[in-house]
Amino acid sequence: MKSLPSVSVVIACFNSQRTIDKTLASIKAQKYPRQKVEIIIADGGSTDQTEHIARRYGARWVDVDKNLQSAEYNKAVGISQATGDIIAMIDHDNVLPNFLWLSRMVQPFVDDPSIVGAETLRYMYVSDAPLLDRYFALFGSGDPVVWYLGKTDRLSYMYDQYRLSGTVIRKKPYYVVRFTEENMPTIGANGFLVRRDILMKYAYTKPGEYFDMDVNIDLIRSGHNTYAFVDEGIIHNTGYGSVWYYFARRMLFMRQYHVSNVPVSVGRRFHMVSGRNIPQLMWAIVASISIVVPLFESIRGWRKVRDPAWFLHPVMAVGFVFTYAWVIIEHRYRSYAATILGK
């Protein structure tokens, strides 16, 4: 039997006491050699009980400048401290659903040296979870526009077999998939595993340059384009109590990571829409605001899993189109105003 690789679990935190206990408990419960697992908490100045909980589980605490901290920045700081063969990007609101999760996620790396990264095939569906969490799990994405662009990072419960983008090479207890820059889905978080040596050598991982999806573009550009999707799930406890709060958070996220100018030389590398998939974008917009298409998909999903959360889809689809439109128009207006005032 091949030796198991060491794993560095990197978790970005900021006032995460509500979720971090369950996250760390699920990591500690893994049936994996303890001496081969380190947990790194990269924290941006929590003022709650996050640090106390983390130290109780023996996690290594790394302080991040509170004036610079963000989810992506903190992850980069945590990665810089990692020593394991494999880095596991576990979010503070993730829960590993069983004690063999880590062993199963690491297996593709042991079997195939060409595999650079691995994700779970699905988000774990939990029937008594909050409405939005059930919706995200059922569709495999929290963004209907991404769904219609064909770039969701997890498989919907609407399907029984792999239907994500990329070229499937073979099927074992996991799917081996090759990606290009154009068809790479929104992978990189919520239980994403990657070979540390390749990540550090070929991707921009410095704080301020690191972004979940962008580093995978870096890897693909370097020729490391083979990934595994393991027939596993991961629980994502988002904590979004209402649809409107979720849209407000998404607006903030989009302003930070999609329309703002990143103050580093490398800039953003992952782009949801390129010249090649403009027709897909047009379809995504038309399908989303049609109501009919999302409703049809809700009914199709309901036939697979009888959960009313499916029928949130038409609301989310329309809401996302207007959310994206608002942020883009706002950004263009501010850029134009800044140009005029600058002159």
C-alpha positions in Angstrom: 0.0 0.0 0.0 1.3 3.4 -0.9 2.1 5.8 1.9 -0.5 8.4 2.7 0.6 12.0 2.1 0.6 14.6 4.8 -2.2 17.1 4.8 -2.3 20.8 5.8 -5.9 21.9 6.4 -6.0 25.7 5.9 -9.0 27.6 7.3 -9.6 31.3 6.9 -11.4 32.8 9.9 -12.8 36.1 11.2 -15.3 35.9 14.1 -16.2 32.4 13.2 -17.3 31.0 16.6 -20.8 30.2 15.2 -19.4 27.5 12.8 -15.8 26.7 13.6 -16.4 24.2 16.4 -18.3 21.8 14.1 -15.8 22.3 11.4 -12.8 21.4 13.6 -14.7 18.6 15.3 -15.3 16.9 11.9 -11.6 17.3 11.0 -10.4 15.8 14.2 -12.8 12.9 13.8 -11.1 11.8 10.5 -9.7 8.3 10.4 -6.4 9.5 9.1 -2.9 9.3 10.7 -3.0 12.2 13.3 0.7 12.9 12.8 0.1 13.6 9.1 -2.6 16.2 9.6 -2.0 19.8 10.6 -4.7 22.4 11.0 -3.8 26.1 10.3 -6.2 28.9 11.3 -5.4 32.1 9.5 -7.4 34.7 11.4 -8.0 38.4 10.7 -8.4 39.6 14.2 -11.4 37.8 15.7 -12.9 39.3 18.8 -15.2 36.4 19.7 -14.3 32.9 20.9 -12.8 31.7 17.6 -9.2 31.5 18.9 -10.2 29.7 22.1 -12.1 27.1 20.1 -9.3 26.7 17.6 -6.7 26.1 20.3 -8.9 23.6 22.1 -8.6 21.5 18.9 -4.9 21.9 18.7 -5.0 24.1 15.6 -2.0 26.3 14.7 -3.1 29.9 15.0 -1.7 32.5 12.5 -2.5 36.2 12.9 -3.4 38.2 9.8 -3.2 42.0 9.7 -6.8 43.1 10.4 -6.4 46.0 8.0 -5.7 43.6 5.1 -7.7 40.6 6.1 -10.3 39.0 3.8 -11.3 35.4 3.1 -8.8 35.2 0.2 -6.0 37.1 1.9 -6.3 35.0 5.0 -6.2 31.8 2.9 -3.0 32.9 1.2 -1.4 33.6 4.6 -2.4 30.2 5.8 -1.0 28.5 2.7 2.3 30.2 3.2 2.5 28.4 6.6 1.6 25.0 5.3 4.0 22.1 5.3 1.9 19.1 4.1 2.1 17.3 0.8 -1.5 18.2 0.2 -3.3 21.5 1.1 -7.0 21.1 2.0 -8.9 24.4 1.7 -11.7 23.9 4.2 -13.9 26.9 4.9 -14.9 27.8 8.4 -18.5 26.9 7.7 -17.8 23.5 6.2 -18.4 20.2 7.9 -16.8 16.9 6.8 -19.8 14.5 6.7 -18.0 11.2 7.7 -14.8 10.0 9.3 -13.4 8.6 6.0 -13.8 11.8 4.1 -10.2 12.9 4.1 -8.9 9.4 3.2 -11.3 9.3 0.2 -10.4 12.8 -0.9 -6.6 12.0 -0.8 -6.9 8.7 -2.7 -6.8 10.2 -6.2 -3.4 11.8 -5.4 -2.0 8.5 -4.3 -3.4 6.7 -7.3 -2.4 9.2 -10.1 0.6 11.5 -10.0 -1.0 13.7 -12.8 -3.9 14.7 -10.5 -3.2 18.2 -9.2 -6.4 19.0 -7.3 -9.6 17.3 -6.0 -13.0 18.4 -5.0 -16.2 16.6 -3.7 -18.6 15.7 -6.5 -21.5 17.3 -4.5 -22.5 19.6 -1.7 -24.0 17.3 1.0 -27.8 17.6 1.0 -29.2 17.7 4.6 -32.9 17.6 4.7 -33.3 19.7 7.9 -30.8 22.4 6.9 -31.9 26.0 6.3 -33.8 26.7 3.0 -30.9 28.4 1.2 -28.4 25.7 2.2 -30.7 23.0 0.8 -31.1 25.0 -2.4 -27.3 25.4 -2.9 -26.7 21.8 -2.2 -29.5 20.6 -4.5 -28.3 22.7 -7.5 -24.6 22.4 -6.7 -24.1 26.1 -6.8 -25.2 29.3 -5.1 -25.3 31.2 -8.4 -27.9 30.5 -11.1 -26.0 32.5 -13.7 -23.0 30.2 -13.1 -25.4 27.3 -13.5 -26.5 28.4 -16.9 -23.0 29.1 -18.0 -22.2 25.5 -17.2 -19.5 26.4 -14.7 -20.9 25.1 -11.4 -18.3 23.4 -9.2 -20.6 20.6 -7.8 -23.0 18.2 -9.4 -26.7 18.9 -8.9 -28.9 16.2 -7.3 -30.9 16.5 -10.6 -28.3 14.2 -12.1 -26.9 10.8 -11.2 -23.6 11.0 -13.1 -21.0 13.6 -13.8 -22.4 16.5 -15.9 -20.0 19.3 -15.1 -17.6 20.8 -17.6 -14.3 19.4 -18.7 -13.2 16.2 -20.4 -13.9 13.0 -18.3 -11.1 10.5 -18.7 -12.3 7.6 -16.5 -14.5 6.8 -13.6 -13.4 5.0 -10.4 -14.7 6.0 -6.9 -14.0 9.4 -8.5 -14.1 11.1 -11.9 -10.8 12.2 -13.5 -11.3 15.4 -15.5 -9.2 17.6 -17.6 -10.0 21.3 -17.9 -9.0 24.2 -20.1 -9.0 27.9 -19.2 -12.4 28.3 -21.0 -14.3 25.4 -19.4 -12.8 25.4 -15.9 -15.7 25.6 -13.3 -15.7 27.7 -10.2 -13.4 25.3 -8.2 -11.1 26.1 -5.4 -13.0 26.3 -2.1 -15.2 24.4 0.2 -13.2 21.2 0.5 -10.7 21.7 -2.4 -7.5 19.7 -2.1 -4.3 20.5 -4.1 -0.7 19.4 -4.3 1.3 21.9 -2.3 4.6 21.7 -4.2 2.8 22.3 -7.6 0.6 25.1 -6.2 3.6 26.9 -4.7 5.7 26.5 -7.9 3.2 27.4 -10.6 0.5 29.6 -9.0 0.3 33.1 -7.6 -0.2 32.4 -3.9 1.1 35.5 -2.2 -1.5 37.4 -0.1 -3.3 39.9 -2.3 -2.6 37.7 -5.4 -4.3 34.5 -4.3 -7.9 33.8 -5.3 -9.6 30.4 -5.2 -10.4 30.1 -8.9 -7.4 32.1 -10.2 -4.8 29.7 -8.8 -6.4 26.9 -10.8 -6.1 29.0 -14.0 -2.4 29.3 -13.1 -2.1 25.6 -12.8 -3.9 24.9 -16.0 -1.7 27.4 -17.9 1.3 25.5 -16.5 0.0 22.2 -17.9 -1.4 20.8 -14.7 -5.0 20.5 -15.8 -6.0 17.1 -14.4 -8.4 17.1 -11.4 -10.5 14.5 -9.5 -14.1 14.8 -8.4 -14.6 12.3 -5.6 -18.0 10.7 -5.1 -18.3 12.5 -1.7 -20.0 15.6 -0.3 -19.2 18.4 2.0 -21.7 20.3 4.2 -21.7 24.0 3.7 -23.5 25.9 6.5 -23.7 29.3 4.9 -25.7 30.9 7.7 -27.7 33.1 5.2 -30.9 33.6 7.0 -32.8 35.3 4.2 -32.6 35.6 0.4 -32.3 39.4 0.7 -29.3 39.1 3.1 -27.7 36.6 0.7 -28.0 39.0 -2.3 -26.6 41.8 -0.2 -23.6 39.6 0.7 -23.2 38.6 -3.0 -23.1 42.3 -4.0 -20.3 42.9 -1.5 -18.4 39.8 -2.7 -18.8 40.9 -6.4 -17.6 44.4 -5.6 -14.5 43.0 -3.8 -13.5 40.2 -6.2 -15.0 40.7 -9.6 -15.4 44.4 -10.6 -12.8 46.0 -8.4 -9.2 46.5 -9.7 -6.9 44.1 -7.8 -3.9 46.2 -6.8 -1.3 43.6 -7.9 0.6 43.1 -11.1 -0.9 39.7 -11.9 -4.5 40.8 -11.6 -7.4 38.4 -11.9 -6.9 35.3 -14.1 -10.3 33.6 -13.9 -13.1 35.3 -15.9 -16.6 34.0 -15.7 -17.3 35.3 -19.2 -14.9 35.5 -22.2 -15.5 36.3 -25.8 -16.0 32.6 -26.5 -19.0 32.2 -24.2 -20.9 35.4 -24.8 -23.7 33.3 -26.4 -23.8 31.3 -23.2 -24.1 34.5 -21.2 -27.0 35.7 -23.4 -28.7 32.3 -22.8 -28.0 32.5 -19.0 -29.7 36.0 -18.9 -32.7 35.0 -21.0 -33.2 31.7 -19.2 -32.9 33.3 -15.8 -35.5 36.0 -16.4 -37.8 33.8 -18.3 -39.2 32.2 -15.1 -40.3 29.3 -17.3 -36.9 27.7 -17.6 -36.0 27.9 -13.9 -39.5 26.6 -13.0 -39.1 23.6 -15.3 -35.8 22.8 -13.7 -37.3 23.1 -10.3 -40.0 20.6 -11.2 -37.3 18.3 -12.7 -35.3 18.5 -9.5 -38.4 17.9 -7.3 -39.0 14.6 -9.1 -35.5 13.5 -7.9 -35.6 14.9 -4.4 -38.9 16.0 -2.9 -37.8 19.3 -1.3 -39.6 22.6 -1.8 -36.2 24.3 -1.8 -36.0 23.6 -5.6 -38.7 26.1 -6.2 -36.5 28.9 -4.9 -34.7 28.7 -8.2 -36.9 31.1 -10.2 -36.5 33.8 -7.5 -32.7 33.2 -7.3 -32.3 33.3 -11.1 -34.1 36.6 -11.5 -32.4 38.1 -8.4 -29.0 37.2 -9.6 -29.4 38.8 -13.0 -30.5 42.1 -11.4 -27.8 41.8 -8.8 -25.0 41.4 -11.4 -26.5 44.2 -13.5 -26.7 46.6 -10.6 -23.1 46.0 -9.5 -21.8 46.3 -13.1 -23.7 49.5 -13.8 -22.6 50.9 -10.5 -19.0 50.1 -11.2 -19.1 51.6 -14.7 -20.8 54.8 -13.4 -18.2 55.2 -10.6 -15.3 54.6 -13.1 -16.8 57.2 -15.5 -17.4 59.7 -12.7 -13.8 59.2 -11.5 -12.5 59.8 -15.0 -14.5 63.0 -15.5 -13.6 64.3 -12.0 -10.0 63.4 -12.6 -9.9 65.6 -15.7 
